[in-house]
Amino acid sequence: MSVRRRCSPAIVSPCNTLLTAKAAASFHRETASTHSHRPEATARQLCSARQPPQLTATGLRPPRDNFFSARQPPRDSFFSARQPPRDSFFSARQPPRDCFCFARQILQQVSSEEGVSGSNKRKIELRSFVWKHFSKLPGGLRAKCHYCRRSYAAHSNSGTSGLSTHLDRCKVRKKMKAENDAKQQTLVFKKGKGKDDGTAKVTHIGFNREACRMALVKMIIKDELPFRFVEAEGFLEFMETCCPKFEVPSRRTITRDILELYQNEKGLLKSILSANKQRVCITTDTWTSIQMSNFMVVTAHFIDEEWVLHKRILTFTPISNHKGDGIGKLIENCLIDWGIEKLFTITVDNASANTLAIAYVKKKLANWSGNSMVLNGLYMHVRCSAHIINLIVQDGLSQVSQSIASIRNAVKYVRSSPARLQKFKTCVDREKISRGGLMVLDVPTRWNSTYLMLEKAVAFEKAFERLKEDDGHYTNWFDEDESEKRRVGPPIDKDWENAKRLVKCLSIFYHVTLKFSSSLTVTSNNFLNEMWKVYIHLKSLVDSNDFLLNQMGYKMEEKFVKYWGHFFEKVNMLLIVANVLDPRCKLDFVIWCFSSLYDIRKVDELRANIKELLLKLLENYGGESNRNRGERCRAVHDGASSSVESFDPFTQFKKMKESSNDDISGKNDVEKYLSETCESASNPQFDILTWWKLNGPRYPILSQIAKDVLAIPVSTVASESAFSTGGRILDPFRSSLTHKTVESLICTQNWLRLTLLGECTIQPSQEEAEFYELVETDPNIELENA
């Protein structure tokens, strides 16, 4: 008896479904080639024409009449032997739905590749809101997020719930939404901008990523921080705590941002200089890196139309040598680069190479235009007054160098260890001396720090004497060798007496240098007054009965005469004119100062020279003003030719009458200005620039002269460097950078601070050092404004 073998029920797996799909795809290719004459046939019609082969347990069966037929399959087929219902093609145990969907997708993809068109259904428009945040990838099976750029399943059968879920969880979208949310504000207390301004107000601010990034760049520049600061562990932890929204850029990004900020700020400043055709005064200074490379900085000084004084570093470039032609070429290139066509003065130190450099610049400017220089550059060279004062003081200090060295060593001993400092404080208390801040060791190359050290040390003379009695190590310390030489000291009575006289002598030089080297106010109008103080002081030292002061006075007076002359004949007369243009002084004060020093004949000669120079300047600026007025009139007429309504004859008539008032009254600007009474000199709040801003229209030509003369700097350096004999030194970080990056840092720092480089410093001052010392001694001390 024959036994019919029954196949066990089989479940169609995804792999089998995939094989079936591939077989069907192969069948479609064959069918498409045979029905090439019927391109309009659809995939369903092709499938109806011929049933694709079916996968069975023994292999592929021949096609039946209809692929989608409801007829029962043979009992030895792939499916279960149990007959399925008539209305069902598959067995009761159907394979997973996703398997057939996957097969159908492959069929559709193959059909599209082979040019077999699908159904004629119209394309359904995407209506879900998620498609505003996603884009479908080619093939239509996945979509990419607009924010995190990741892809997710996006087939029509799977819906958009997965995309919506990701949209709610996308971290990049949340971060961008928080940054761009203008409504998200925070209330903060905003303090005043001034250092001593204790006011504050409540305001609301929002998070701005670009503003935070620019603030970080400016902090790096202003505080002279290294670029790697942004990658420091402590700073990153701080930013993560206080502002987790802000993504800290890398040091490479910071470098690019600094260079971009430098170019933007330079373009803005260049547009201001070129738009106003500003006449500028410049100063030069030399820096040295730790690799002994030399740099030259050129700074422009000018007063704008609103009578505001500006001091801006224009260039910071390496210089191969200190010859006159080399310096002159750098100045010429700087003027060309910035588009500066009018130069008034150049303030330099007393090196002979600078004289040759100015001669080179004058020769080149003579070929530019007729008004590039004033009076053919006769008064272009201005000597640095702070540098001359420095040389005068150094000659005086050489007379008492031993006394200074002994006191310096005594201060060094006290500051060398905490135990010694504590012993010295005990001696101060036993001598009933009010501390008022302890001593700070000086820097030998900066005589102002030497002056401040001596001023403090003299007050503690008795404490040093007691230290000598109570501390046995104090005297023995001076017997030791330092740099193969015995230390000078300890100080004796003669040293203390010399220090007292030296402090009294240097006091006036210290305060005069501070005024000369100020970088925030006008300095040229104070030149005569401060120089007169110095000269009278030197005369008193020469006439002194004290031998030491007498010798110091002779040395200092020789240096004074060398650079400024016996009768001020070596002084640039524009600095005297600056004093005349001070409405509190005018010509009367100048004559009074000279009459106390010279005879009446010499005073009359100086008076005539000053008036003559003022009239020459008036003529020079008057011709330039007429040329500018002619250019404006031509511009007005040119504009009127194109638009008659833009020309107002009455307005032009009023301007002409205002400019001709001097001719009607019979007095020019100089005569009218000098004939009027002086302003009160007792007002400590008097501002010379504000006065000229208000009264300038009364003297239209003289006000232009005042604008240029008052901008003349009498010093080439800022206050912190005016006392130094060691030169300007670049720190190790800046010395390791490229020349272009160094120039970007130094120039941009100056433009952001709006002061001269070196005016602001993160080094603690003497007062701050004393405060830190008091806090270390007593942490609970209560100090004002602490």
NORWOVEN-V831441 format. One record per helix or strand. SS is the DSSP state (alpha for helix, beta for strand). FROM is the first residue (numbers start at 1). LEN is the number of residues. If there is no record, write none. Layout:
BEGIN
SS,FROM,LEN
SS,FROM,LEN
END
This chain:
BEGIN
alpha,14,21
alpha,43,7
beta,54,2
beta,60,2
alpha,97,17
alpha,129,4
beta,134,3
beta,142,4
beta,151,3
alpha,161,9
alpha,171,10
beta,186,6
beta,200,6
alpha,209,14
alpha,227,5
alpha,233,10
alpha,251,26
beta,279,10
beta,294,10
beta,309,10
alpha,324,15
beta,342,7
alpha,352,14
alpha,375,3
beta,381,3
alpha,385,31
alpha,418,13
beta,446,1
alpha,447,13
alpha,461,10
alpha,472,8
beta,481,2
beta,485,2
alpha,493,24
alpha,524,19
alpha,547,18
alpha,573,8
alpha,586,10
alpha,600,43
alpha,644,3
alpha,649,11
alpha,661,5
alpha,669,7
alpha,688,11
alpha,700,10
alpha,719,4
beta,724,1
beta,728,2
alpha,732,4
alpha,739,15
alpha,766,12
END
